[in-house]
Amino acid sequence: MNRILALYIGTIFIGLSCQAQNKIEFIEYDLDNGLHVILHEDHSTPIVTVSVMYHVGSKNENPNRTGFAHFFEHLLFEGSENIPRGKFSEHVENSGGVLNANTSNDRTFYFENLPSNMLETGLWLESERMMHARVDIKGVETQREVVKEEKRQRMDNQPYGSILTEIMKRAFTVHPYKWPVIGSMEHLNAAKEEDYIDFYKNYYVPNNAIISIAGDLDVAKTKALIQAYFGEIPKGSKAIPSVSANEPPMNGEVRDTIFDNIQLPAVVQAYRIPANGTDDFYAVSMLAQLMSQGESSRLQKKCVNETQSAMFVGAFPFALEHPGVTLSFGICTNGTDPKDLENEINTEFDKVKLELISDQEFEKLKNQIENDFVSSNESMMGIAESLADYEMYLGDANLINTEINRYLGVTKQDIQRVANKYFTQKNRVVLYYLPMEQAE
């Protein structure tokens, strides 16, 4: 009776969540120079997000000049021909707004959240970034030190901070996903001023970008402003270099030990998986949620609550443009042998391979997916970024309204199938992170 009641309540919850997710209306079009424009009008609050996403990430870099995409995330705040050095951010902050940027393996994203009456300021700033950025040796030298300090704080001096770097360089041997987004400090130091200028001219062009604006805007006026600020920017003079490195399948488990400045050991596993947007990616993503999202997830219940072998456990896939990886990991409690924690994690994945998940778990999983999907589009920035991501990665901005159907179309059998297909010993990297004093 309780099981039937739980399923009934879960069904009601999904129905209510679907009603809560109003369709996100938008228009999209291209300028003559190739810039793709997406506009979402919403007058619920007097704010607007102006964002520009460039289709350039660490995978687009020269193997001898890694770190350029992330470096440009910083460098393009230096100013422009019409914005004094170091004054870029002040135009937003003095308007009561905020701005930031981030870089991934596949793209670079800039945004400003502004009062809606300052929309034109955001457009002006991003047009300056696209056309007139200061790419010179003075800015390069300044930002080199900024990036070095970021690397020290986030990776070198951060416990477990090197996990992604160590995993990716073992999971990939050919594809540029094998080097970290932050890149090599030696490569940045060795680069000449012309290397930076060429990278800017190649990738920071309108035909390699999407401008996505969401919030309190008038579509007709915004289109006119976009034409005024971006319409005259010339299209890139060179074809955008494509990345076509085909990574061969893994032919066996890669296992290694990393000694780090940590107190507690950790176990990290990475399995190679298909690209974002493929049917199997959605099933792998739901498997990761089954394992680690929430207090009742399988790894949490087993490793943290029941055996108390882990302080923390997690599992998540990387939503990459090309075939990538999914991680599972755990930080051991004091006195736990990493082998024991690894065995527990493997056992939980093996259970999914052998038995279909229960109806109750499956309904809870779909509820979580539905809730996450709705929550990701609660802010204007979230909507602007989602629209750009869907268009850039998958060629369909309307997935902001329909991608949930791809998740809900995954069956229990699909989850079991991908567990057996991808979560195999020969398709993984396993790292043990151990305290430095154990290196002896």
DRENGU-732852 format. One record per residue (C-alpha): residue number from 1; residue in one letter; x, z negated, y. Coordinates in nm, 2 decimals, padded with zeros to 4 digits, always signed. Layout:
% DRENGU-732852
+-----+------+--------+--------+--------+
:  nr : rest :     xx :     zz :     yy :
+-----+------+--------+--------+--------+
: NUM :    a :      X :      Z :      Y :
...
+-----+------+--------+--------+--------+
This chain:
% DRENGU-732852
+-----+------+--------+--------+--------+
:  nr : rest :     xx :     zz :     yy :
+-----+------+--------+--------+--------+
:   1 :    m : +00.00 : +00.00 : +00.00 :
:   2 :    n : +00.28 : -00.09 : +00.24 :
:   3 :    r : +00.46 : +00.24 : +00.17 :
:   4 :    i : +00.15 : +00.44 : +00.24 :
:   5 :    l : +00.09 : +00.25 : +00.56 :
:   6 :    a : +00.45 : +00.31 : +00.67 :
:   7 :    l : +00.42 : +00.68 : +00.61 :
:   8 :    y : +00.09 : +00.69 : +00.80 :
:   9 :    i : +00.23 : +00.51 : +01.10 :
:  10 :    g : +00.54 : +00.75 : +01.09 :
:  11 :    t : +00.31 : +01.05 : +01.09 :
:  12 :    i : +00.12 : +00.91 : +01.40 :
:  13 :    f : +00.45 : +00.85 : +01.58 :
:  14 :    i : +00.57 : +01.20 : +01.53 :
:  15 :    g : +00.24 : +01.33 : +01.66 :
:  16 :    l : +00.26 : +01.11 : +01.97 :
:  17 :    s : +00.63 : +01.21 : +02.03 :
:  18 :    c : +00.54 : +01.57 : +02.02 :
:  19 :    q : +00.28 : +01.52 : +02.28 :
:  20 :    a : +00.53 : +01.33 : +02.50 :
:  21 :    q : +00.77 : +01.62 : +02.50 :
:  22 :    n : +00.61 : +01.84 : +02.76 :
:  23 :    k : +00.73 : +02.20 : +02.75 :
:  24 :    i : +01.02 : +02.25 : +02.99 :
:  25 :    e : +00.95 : +02.56 : +03.20 :
:  26 :    f : +01.23 : +02.76 : +03.34 :
:  27 :    i : +01.33 : +03.11 : +03.46 :
:  28 :    e : +01.65 : +03.29 : +03.39 :
:  29 :    y : +01.82 : +03.61 : +03.51 :
:  30 :    d : +02.16 : +03.77 : +03.57 :
:  31 :    l : +02.33 : +03.85 : +03.89 :
:  32 :    d : +02.50 : +04.19 : +03.92 :
:  33 :    n : +02.84 : +04.03 : +03.87 :
:  34 :    g : +02.73 : +03.89 : +03.53 :
:  35 :    l : +02.65 : +03.53 : +03.63 :
:  36 :    h : +02.36 : +03.39 : +03.42 :
:  37 :    v : +02.12 : +03.18 : +03.62 :
:  38 :    i : +01.87 : +02.92 : +03.48 :
:  39 :    l : +01.63 : +02.74 : +03.71 :
:  40 :    h : +01.39 : +02.45 : +03.61 :
:  41 :    e : +01.15 : +02.33 : +03.89 :
:  42 :    d : +01.04 : +01.97 : +03.87 :
:  43 :    h : +00.91 : +01.78 : +04.17 :
:  44 :    s : +00.86 : +01.44 : +04.01 :
:  45 :    t : +01.17 : +01.30 : +04.19 :
:  46 :    p : +01.35 : +01.42 : +04.51 :
:  47 :    i : +01.67 : +01.50 : +04.32 :
:  48 :    v : +01.84 : +01.81 : +04.19 :
:  49 :    t : +02.12 : +01.88 : +03.95 :
:  50 :    v : +02.35 : +02.18 : +04.02 :
:  51 :    s : +02.57 : +02.26 : +03.72 :
:  52 :    v : +02.80 : +02.54 : +03.62 :
:  53 :    m : +02.92 : +02.58 : +03.27 :
:  54 :    y : +03.22 : +02.81 : +03.19 :
:  55 :    h : +03.27 : +02.95 : +02.85 :
:  56 :    v : +03.62 : +02.82 : +02.82 :
:  57 :    g : +03.75 : +02.53 : +02.62 :
:  58 :    s : +04.06 : +02.43 : +02.43 :
:  59 :    k : +04.00 : +02.69 : +02.17 :
:  60 :    n : +04.06 : +02.97 : +02.43 :
:  61 :    e : +04.41 : +02.85 : +02.51 :
:  62 :    n : +04.74 : +03.01 : +02.44 :
:  63 :    p : +04.90 : +02.81 : +02.15 :
:  64 :    n : +05.21 : +02.77 : +02.37 :
:  65 :    r : +05.00 : +02.65 : +02.67 :
:  66 :    t : +04.75 : +02.40 : +02.52 :
:  67 :    g : +04.56 : +02.17 : +02.75 :
:  68 :    f : +04.48 : +02.43 : +03.02 :
:  69 :    a : +04.10 : +02.40 : +02.99 :
:  70 :    h : +04.10 : +02.03 : +03.03 :
:  71 :    f : +04.37 : +02.05 : +03.30 :
:  72 :    f : +04.15 : +02.29 : +03.50 :
:  73 :    e : +03.86 : +02.04 : +03.48 :
:  74 :    h : +04.08 : +01.82 : +03.70 :
:  75 :    l : +04.26 : +02.09 : +03.90 :
:  76 :    l : +03.93 : +02.25 : +04.03 :
:  77 :    f : +03.85 : +01.93 : +04.22 :
:  78 :    e : +04.17 : +01.98 : +04.44 :
:  79 :    g : +03.98 : +02.18 : +04.70 :
:  80 :    s : +03.96 : +02.54 : +04.80 :
:  81 :    e : +04.05 : +02.78 : +05.08 :
:  82 :    n : +03.76 : +02.63 : +05.28 :
:  83 :    i : +03.77 : +02.27 : +05.15 :
:  84 :    p : +04.08 : +02.06 : +05.24 :
:  85 :    r : +04.28 : +01.92 : +04.95 :
:  86 :    g : +04.13 : +01.60 : +04.81 :
:  87 :    k : +03.80 : +01.64 : +05.01 :
:  88 :    f : +03.59 : +01.81 : +04.74 :
:  89 :    s : +03.42 : +01.50 : +04.61 :
:  90 :    e : +03.35 : +01.36 : +04.96 :
:  91 :    h : +03.09 : +01.63 : +05.03 :
:  92 :    v : +02.88 : +01.50 : +04.74 :
:  93 :    e : +02.95 : +01.13 : +04.79 :
:  94 :    n : +02.87 : +01.14 : +05.16 :
:  95 :    s : +02.54 : +01.31 : +05.07 :
:  96 :    g : +02.45 : +01.02 : +04.84 :
:  97 :    g : +02.51 : +01.21 : +04.52 :
:  98 :    v : +02.75 : +01.20 : +04.23 :
:  99 :    l : +02.96 : +01.46 : +04.06 :
: 100 :    n : +03.17 : +01.49 : +03.75 :
: 101 :    a : +03.29 : +01.73 : +03.48 :
: 102 :    n : +03.38 : +01.74 : +03.11 :
: 103 :    t : +03.57 : +01.97 : +02.88 :
: 104 :    s : +03.52 : +02.03 : +02.51 :
: 105 :    n : +03.68 : +02.26 : +02.25 :
: 106 :    d : +03.43 : +02.54 : +02.36 :
: 107 :    r : +03.33 : +02.50 : +02.72 :
: 108 :    t : +03.39 : +02.33 : +03.06 :
: 109 :    f : +03.10 : +02.18 : +03.25 :
: 110 :    y : +03.08 : +02.08 : +03.62 :
: 111 :    f : +02.78 : +01.92 : +03.79 :
: 112 :    e : +02.65 : +01.75 : +04.10 :
: 113 :    n : +02.34 : +01.52 : +04.11 :
: 114 :    l : +02.22 : +01.54 : +04.47 :
: 115 :    p : +01.92 : +01.46 : +04.69 :
: 116 :    s : +01.71 : +01.78 : +04.68 :
: 117 :    n : +01.76 : +01.85 : +05.05 :
: 118 :    m : +02.13 : +01.88 : +04.97 :
: 119 :    l : +02.09 : +02.16 : +04.71 :
: 120 :    e : +02.28 : +02.41 : +04.93 :
: 121 :    t : +02.58 : +02.18 : +04.94 :
: 122 :    g : +02.61 : +02.19 : +04.56 :
: 123 :    l : +02.58 : +02.56 : +04.56 :
: 124 :    w : +02.85 : +02.60 : +04.82 :
: 125 :    l : +03.09 : +02.37 : +04.64 :
: 126 :    e : +03.05 : +02.55 : +04.31 :
: 127 :    s : +03.08 : +02.89 : +04.47 :
: 128 :    e : +03.41 : +02.77 : +04.63 :
: 129 :    r : +03.53 : +02.64 : +04.29 :
: 130 :    m : +03.45 : +02.98 : +04.13 :
: 131 :    m : +03.60 : +03.20 : +04.40 :
: 132 :    h : +03.84 : +03.01 : +04.63 :
: 133 :    a : +03.99 : +02.72 : +04.42 :
: 134 :    r : +04.33 : +02.59 : +04.52 :
: 135 :    v : +04.55 : +02.69 : +04.22 :
: 136 :    d : +04.90 : +02.62 : +04.35 :
: 137 :    i : +05.20 : +02.42 : +04.25 :
: 138 :    k : +05.12 : +02.12 : +04.47 :
: 139 :    g : +04.78 : +02.07 : +04.30 :
: 140 :    v : +04.93 : +02.14 : +03.96 :
: 141 :    e : +05.20 : +01.87 : +04.01 :
: 142 :    t : +04.94 : +01.62 : +04.13 :
: 143 :    q : +04.70 : +01.68 : +03.84 :
: 144 :    r : +04.97 : +01.68 : +03.58 :
: 145 :    e : +05.03 : +01.31 : +03.66 :
: 146 :    v : +04.66 : +01.24 : +03.65 :
: 147 :    v : +04.62 : +01.40 : +03.30 :
: 148 :    k : +04.93 : +01.22 : +03.17 :
: 149 :    e : +04.78 : +00.89 : +03.28 :
: 150 :    e : +04.45 : +00.98 : +03.12 :
: 151 :    k : +04.63 : +01.06 : +02.79 :
: 152 :    r : +04.81 : +00.72 : +02.81 :
: 153 :    q : +04.48 : +00.53 : +02.86 :
: 154 :    r : +04.25 : +00.72 : +02.63 :
: 155 :    m : +04.49 : +00.81 : +02.34 :
: 156 :    d : +04.83 : +00.66 : +02.35 :
: 157 :    n : +04.73 : +00.30 : +02.44 :
: 158 :    q : +04.38 : +00.30 : +02.30 :
: 159 :    p : +04.33 : +00.15 : +01.95 :
: 160 :    y : +04.23 : +00.43 : +01.71 :
: 161 :    g : +04.26 : +00.67 : +02.01 :
: 162 :    s : +04.45 : +00.93 : +01.82 :
: 163 :    i : +04.18 : +00.97 : +01.54 :
: 164 :    l : +04.05 : +01.31 : +01.66 :
: 165 :    t : +04.39 : +01.45 : +01.72 :
: 166 :    e : +04.52 : +01.34 : +01.38 :
: 167 :    i : +04.21 : +01.47 : +01.20 :
: 168 :    m : +04.18 : +01.81 : +01.36 :
: 169 :    k : +04.54 : +01.90 : +01.31 :
: 170 :    r : +04.50 : +01.84 : +00.94 :
: 171 :    a : +04.15 : +01.99 : +00.90 :
: 172 :    f : +04.26 : +02.32 : +01.06 :
: 173 :    t : +04.57 : +02.53 : +01.00 :
: 174 :    v : +04.48 : +02.85 : +01.18 :
: 175 :    h : +04.19 : +02.80 : +01.42 :
: 176 :    p : +04.27 : +02.66 : +01.77 :
: 177 :    y : +04.05 : +02.36 : +01.70 :
: 178 :    k : +04.36 : +02.23 : +01.54 :
: 179 :    w : +04.50 : +02.11 : +01.88 :
: 180 :    p : +04.35 : +01.84 : +02.09 :
: 181 :    v : +04.14 : +01.92 : +02.40 :
: 182 :    i : +04.38 : +01.72 : +02.62 :
: 183 :    g : +04.65 : +01.95 : +02.49 :
: 184 :    s : +05.03 : +01.91 : +02.51 :
: 185 :    m : +05.20 : +01.75 : +02.80 :
: 186 :    e : +05.51 : +01.95 : +02.72 :
: 187 :    h : +05.31 : +02.27 : +02.75 :
: 188 :    l : +05.17 : +02.17 : +03.08 :
: 189 :    n : +05.52 : +02.08 : +03.21 :
: 190 :    a : +05.66 : +02.41 : +03.09 :
: 191 :    a : +05.39 : +02.62 : +03.25 :
: 192 :    k : +05.47 : +02.82 : +03.56 :
: 193 :    e : +05.24 : +02.85 : +03.86 :
: 194 :    e : +05.15 : +03.21 : +03.76 :
: 195 :    d : +05.03 : +03.08 : +03.41 :
: 196 :    y : +04.77 : +02.86 : +03.59 :
: 197 :    i : +04.67 : +03.14 : +03.82 :
: 198 :    d : +04.62 : +03.38 : +03.53 :
: 199 :    f : +04.41 : +03.13 : +03.34 :
: 200 :    y : +04.19 : +03.08 : +03.64 :
: 201 :    k : +04.14 : +03.45 : +03.70 :
: 202 :    n : +04.07 : +03.52 : +03.34 :
: 203 :    y : +03.81 : +03.25 : +03.27 :
: 204 :    y : +03.66 : +03.11 : +03.59 :
: 205 :    v : +03.47 : +03.42 : +03.68 :
: 206 :    p : +03.09 : +03.47 : +03.71 :
: 207 :    n : +03.06 : +03.68 : +03.40 :
: 208 :    n : +03.19 : +03.39 : +03.20 :
: 209 :    a : +02.97 : +03.13 : +03.35 :
: 210 :    i : +02.61 : +02.99 : +03.36 :
: 211 :    i : +02.47 : +02.82 : +03.66 :
: 212 :    s : +02.19 : +02.58 : +03.56 :
: 213 :    i : +01.98 : +02.40 : +03.82 :
: 214 :    a : +01.71 : +02.15 : +03.75 :
: 215 :    g : +01.50 : +01.94 : +03.98 :
: 216 :    d : +01.31 : +01.94 : +04.30 :
: 217 :    l : +01.36 : +02.30 : +04.41 :
: 218 :    d : +01.17 : +02.60 : +04.53 :
: 219 :    v : +01.25 : +02.89 : +04.30 :
: 220 :    a : +01.23 : +03.17 : +04.55 :
: 221 :    k : +01.44 : +02.98 : +04.81 :
: 222 :    t : +01.69 : +02.88 : +04.54 :
: 223 :    k : +01.73 : +03.24 : +04.41 :
: 224 :    a : +01.80 : +03.35 : +04.77 :
: 225 :    l : +02.07 : +03.08 : +04.81 :
: 226 :    i : +02.23 : +03.17 : +04.48 :
: 227 :    q : +02.25 : +03.53 : +04.58 :
: 228 :    a : +02.40 : +03.43 : +04.91 :
: 229 :    y : +02.67 : +03.20 : +04.76 :
: 230 :    f : +02.75 : +03.38 : +04.43 :
: 231 :    g : +02.63 : +03.73 : +04.46 :
: 232 :    e : +02.94 : +03.86 : +04.63 :
: 233 :    i : +03.19 : +03.69 : +04.39 :
: 234 :    p : +03.35 : +03.98 : +04.20 :
: 235 :    k : +03.32 : +04.01 : +03.83 :
: 236 :    g : +03.64 : +03.93 : +03.63 :
: 237 :    s : +03.87 : +04.22 : +03.62 :
: 238 :    k : +03.97 : +04.17 : +03.26 :
: 239 :    a : +03.77 : +04.14 : +02.94 :
: 240 :    i : +03.72 : +03.78 : +02.84 :
: 241 :    p : +03.96 : +03.72 : +02.54 :
: 242 :    s : +03.76 : +03.64 : +02.23 :
: 243 :    v : +03.86 : +03.38 : +01.96 :
: 244 :    s : +03.83 : +03.52 : +01.61 :
: 245 :    a : +04.07 : +03.30 : +01.41 :
: 246 :    n : +03.92 : +03.27 : +01.06 :
: 247 :    e : +04.01 : +02.94 : +00.91 :
: 248 :    p : +04.06 : +02.96 : +00.53 :
: 249 :    p : +03.88 : +02.72 : +00.31 :
: 250 :    m : +04.05 : +02.39 : +00.22 :
: 251 :    n : +04.18 : +02.41 : -00.13 :
: 252 :    g : +04.22 : +02.04 : -00.18 :
: 253 :    e : +04.20 : +01.70 : -00.02 :
: 254 :    v : +04.45 : +01.62 : +00.26 :
: 255 :    r : +04.53 : +01.25 : +00.27 :
: 256 :    d : +04.76 : +01.06 : +00.50 :
: 257 :    t : +04.84 : +00.72 : +00.66 :
: 258 :    i : +04.87 : +00.66 : +01.04 :
: 259 :    f : +05.03 : +00.34 : +01.17 :
: 260 :    d : +04.88 : +00.24 : +01.50 :
: 261 :    n : +04.88 : -00.05 : +01.74 :
: 262 :    i : +04.57 : -00.20 : +01.58 :
: 263 :    q : +04.47 : -00.53 : +01.42 :
: 264 :    l : +04.23 : -00.40 : +01.16 :
: 265 :    p : +04.27 : -00.11 : +00.92 :
: 266 :    a : +04.03 : +00.19 : +00.94 :
: 267 :    v : +03.92 : +00.46 : +00.71 :
: 268 :    v : +03.84 : +00.81 : +00.85 :
: 269 :    q : +03.71 : +01.11 : +00.66 :
: 270 :    a : +03.65 : +01.46 : +00.79 :
: 271 :    y : +03.46 : +01.73 : +00.60 :
: 272 :    r : +03.46 : +02.09 : +00.71 :
: 273 :    i : +03.10 : +02.22 : +00.80 :
: 274 :    p : +02.93 : +02.53 : +00.94 :
: 275 :    a : +02.89 : +02.60 : +01.31 :
: 276 :    n : +02.63 : +02.45 : +01.54 :
: 277 :    g : +02.30 : +02.64 : +01.52 :
: 278 :    t : +02.32 : +02.73 : +01.15 :
: 279 :    d : +02.06 : +02.60 : +00.91 :
: 280 :    d : +02.31 : +02.39 : +00.72 :
: 281 :    f : +02.44 : +02.23 : +01.04 :
: 282 :    y : +02.09 : +02.08 : +01.10 :
: 283 :    a : +02.09 : +01.94 : +00.75 :
: 284 :    v : +02.44 : +01.80 : +00.78 :
: 285 :    s : +02.34 : +01.64 : +01.11 :
: 286 :    m : +02.03 : +01.47 : +00.96 :
: 287 :    l : +02.25 : +01.35 : +00.67 :
: 288 :    a : +02.48 : +01.18 : +00.92 :
: 289 :    q : +02.19 : +01.01 : +01.09 :
: 290 :    l : +02.06 : +00.89 : +00.75 :
: 291 :    m : +02.40 : +00.73 : +00.69 :
: 292 :    s : +02.48 : +00.57 : +01.03 :
: 293 :    q : +02.20 : +00.56 : +01.29 :
: 294 :    g : +02.04 : +00.23 : +01.33 :
: 295 :    e : +02.05 : -00.11 : +01.16 :
: 296 :    s : +01.87 : +00.02 : +00.85 :
: 297 :    s : +02.10 : +00.32 : +00.80 :
: 298 :    r : +02.27 : +00.33 : +00.46 :
: 299 :    l : +02.63 : +00.27 : +00.56 :
: 300 :    q : +02.53 : -00.01 : +00.80 :
: 301 :    k : +02.32 : -00.18 : +00.53 :
: 302 :    k : +02.59 : -00.15 : +00.26 :
: 303 :    c : +02.92 : -00.19 : +00.44 :
: 304 :    v : +02.83 : -00.41 : +00.73 :
: 305 :    n : +02.54 : -00.62 : +00.62 :
: 306 :    e : +02.57 : -00.64 : +00.24 :
: 307 :    t : +02.94 : -00.64 : +00.15 :
: 308 :    q : +03.07 : -00.72 : +00.50 :
: 309 :    s : +03.36 : -00.49 : +00.43 :
: 310 :    a : +03.33 : -00.32 : +00.77 :
: 311 :    m : +03.31 : -00.43 : +01.13 :
: 312 :    f : +03.17 : -00.09 : +01.22 :
: 313 :    v : +03.07 : +00.23 : +01.04 :
: 314 :    g : +02.96 : +00.57 : +01.17 :
: 315 :    a : +02.90 : +00.93 : +01.08 :
: 316 :    f : +02.85 : +01.22 : +01.31 :
: 317 :    p : +02.90 : +01.60 : +01.31 :
: 318 :    f : +03.08 : +01.79 : +01.58 :
: 319 :    a : +02.84 : +02.05 : +01.73 :
: 320 :    l : +03.11 : +02.32 : +01.77 :
: 321 :    e : +03.06 : +02.69 : +01.84 :
: 322 :    h : +03.27 : +02.79 : +01.53 :
: 323 :    p : +03.27 : +02.61 : +01.19 :
: 324 :    g : +03.39 : +02.26 : +01.25 :
: 325 :    v : +03.39 : +01.91 : +01.10 :
: 326 :    t : +03.17 : +01.61 : +01.04 :
: 327 :    l : +03.33 : +01.26 : +01.05 :
: 328 :    s : +03.25 : +00.94 : +00.86 :
: 329 :    f : +03.46 : +00.63 : +00.94 :
: 330 :    g : +03.47 : +00.26 : +00.92 :
: 331 :    i : +03.68 : -00.03 : +01.07 :
: 332 :    c : +03.76 : -00.29 : +00.80 :
: 333 :    t : +03.69 : -00.65 : +00.83 :
: 334 :    n : +03.98 : -00.89 : +00.81 :
: 335 :    g : +04.12 : -00.89 : +00.46 :
: 336 :    t : +03.93 : -00.58 : +00.34 :
: 337 :    d : +04.14 : -00.33 : +00.15 :
: 338 :    p : +04.07 : +00.02 : +00.30 :
: 339 :    k : +04.04 : +00.16 : -00.05 :
: 340 :    d : +03.74 : -00.07 : -00.11 :
: 341 :    l : +03.57 : +00.05 : +00.21 :
: 342 :    e : +03.64 : +00.41 : +00.13 :
: 343 :    n : +03.49 : +00.37 : -00.22 :
: 344 :    e : +03.17 : +00.21 : -00.06 :
: 345 :    i : +03.14 : +00.50 : +00.18 :
: 346 :    n : +03.19 : +00.75 : -00.09 :
: 347 :    t : +02.93 : +00.58 : -00.31 :
: 348 :    e : +02.67 : +00.60 : -00.04 :
: 349 :    f : +02.72 : +00.97 : +00.00 :
: 350 :    d : +02.72 : +01.02 : -00.38 :
: 351 :    k : +02.38 : +00.86 : -00.40 :
: 352 :    v : +02.24 : +01.13 : -00.17 :
: 353 :    k : +02.40 : +01.39 : -00.40 :
: 354 :    l : +02.23 : +01.25 : -00.71 :
: 355 :    e : +01.89 : +01.14 : -00.58 :
: 356 :    l : +01.65 : +01.28 : -00.31 :
: 357 :    i : +01.60 : +01.04 : -00.03 :
: 358 :    s : +01.27 : +00.85 : -00.03 :
: 359 :    d : +00.96 : +00.97 : +00.16 :
: 360 :    q : +00.99 : +00.66 : +00.38 :
: 361 :    e : +01.35 : +00.72 : +00.47 :
: 362 :    f : +01.27 : +01.09 : +00.54 :
: 363 :    e : +00.98 : +01.01 : +00.78 :
: 364 :    k : +01.20 : +00.75 : +00.96 :
: 365 :    l : +01.47 : +01.01 : +00.99 :
: 366 :    k : +01.24 : +01.27 : +01.14 :
: 367 :    n : +01.11 : +01.00 : +01.39 :
: 368 :    q : +01.47 : +00.94 : +01.50 :
: 369 :    i : +01.54 : +01.31 : +01.55 :
: 370 :    e : +01.22 : +01.34 : +01.75 :
: 371 :    n : +01.30 : +01.05 : +01.97 :
: 372 :    d : +01.66 : +01.17 : +02.03 :
: 373 :    f : +01.54 : +01.51 : +02.12 :
: 374 :    v : +01.29 : +01.38 : +02.38 :
: 375 :    s : +01.54 : +01.13 : +02.52 :
: 376 :    s : +01.81 : +01.40 : +02.57 :
: 377 :    n : +01.59 : +01.57 : +02.83 :
: 378 :    e : +01.46 : +01.28 : +03.03 :
: 379 :    s : +01.69 : +01.34 : +03.32 :
: 380 :    m : +01.75 : +01.64 : +03.54 :
: 381 :    m : +02.11 : +01.65 : +03.44 :
: 382 :    g : +02.02 : +01.63 : +03.08 :
: 383 :    i : +01.78 : +01.93 : +03.12 :
: 384 :    a : +02.04 : +02.13 : +03.32 :
: 385 :    e : +02.31 : +02.08 : +03.06 :
: 386 :    s : +02.08 : +02.14 : +02.76 :
: 387 :    l : +01.96 : +02.47 : +02.90 :
: 388 :    a : +02.32 : +02.58 : +02.96 :
: 389 :    d : +02.44 : +02.46 : +02.62 :
: 390 :    y : +02.16 : +02.64 : +02.43 :
: 391 :    e : +02.22 : +02.96 : +02.62 :
: 392 :    m : +02.60 : +02.96 : +02.59 :
: 393 :    y : +02.63 : +02.84 : +02.23 :
: 394 :    l : +02.32 : +03.00 : +02.07 :
: 395 :    g : +02.20 : +03.26 : +02.32 :
: 396 :    d : +01.86 : +03.11 : +02.37 :
: 397 :    a : +01.79 : +02.86 : +02.65 :
: 398 :    n : +01.43 : +02.81 : +02.52 :
: 399 :    l : +01.57 : +02.61 : +02.22 :
: 400 :    i : +01.53 : +02.32 : +02.47 :
: 401 :    n : +01.17 : +02.34 : +02.36 :
: 402 :    t : +01.19 : +02.47 : +02.01 :
: 403 :    e : +01.51 : +02.34 : +01.85 :
: 404 :    i : +01.33 : +02.03 : +01.72 :
: 405 :    n : +01.14 : +02.26 : +01.48 :
: 406 :    r : +01.48 : +02.36 : +01.32 :
: 407 :    y : +01.54 : +01.99 : +01.25 :
: 408 :    l : +01.19 : +01.92 : +01.13 :
: 409 :    g : +01.22 : +02.23 : +00.90 :
: 410 :    v : +01.50 : +02.06 : +00.71 :
: 411 :    t : +01.38 : +01.93 : +00.37 :
: 412 :    k : +01.49 : +01.64 : +00.15 :
: 413 :    q : +01.63 : +01.91 : -00.08 :
: 414 :    d : +01.83 : +02.06 : +00.20 :
: 415 :    i : +01.99 : +01.73 : +00.27 :
: 416 :    q : +02.08 : +01.68 : -00.09 :
: 417 :    r : +02.21 : +02.04 : -00.11 :
: 418 :    v : +02.45 : +02.01 : +00.18 :
: 419 :    a : +02.57 : +01.67 : +00.06 :
: 420 :    n : +02.68 : +01.84 : -00.26 :
: 421 :    k : +02.81 : +02.16 : -00.09 :
: 422 :    y : +03.03 : +02.02 : +00.19 :
: 423 :    f : +03.10 : +01.65 : +00.11 :
: 424 :    t : +03.34 : +01.72 : -00.17 :
: 425 :    q : +03.69 : +01.59 : -00.23 :
: 426 :    k : +03.86 : +01.93 : -00.19 :
: 427 :    n : +03.69 : +01.99 : +00.14 :
: 428 :    r : +03.80 : +01.68 : +00.33 :
: 429 :    v : +04.08 : +01.50 : +00.52 :
: 430 :    v : +04.11 : +01.13 : +00.46 :
: 431 :    l : +04.32 : +00.91 : +00.69 :
: 432 :    y : +04.40 : +00.54 : +00.66 :
: 433 :    y : +04.47 : +00.37 : +00.99 :
: 434 :    l : +04.69 : +00.07 : +00.94 :
: 435 :    p : +04.85 : -00.19 : +01.17 :
: 436 :    m : +05.20 : -00.10 : +01.29 :
: 437 :    e : +05.36 : -00.40 : +01.12 :
: 438 :    q : +05.26 : -00.26 : +00.78 :
: 439 :    a : +05.48 : +00.05 : +00.84 :
: 440 :    e : +05.77 : -00.14 : +00.68 :
+-----+------+--------+--------+--------+
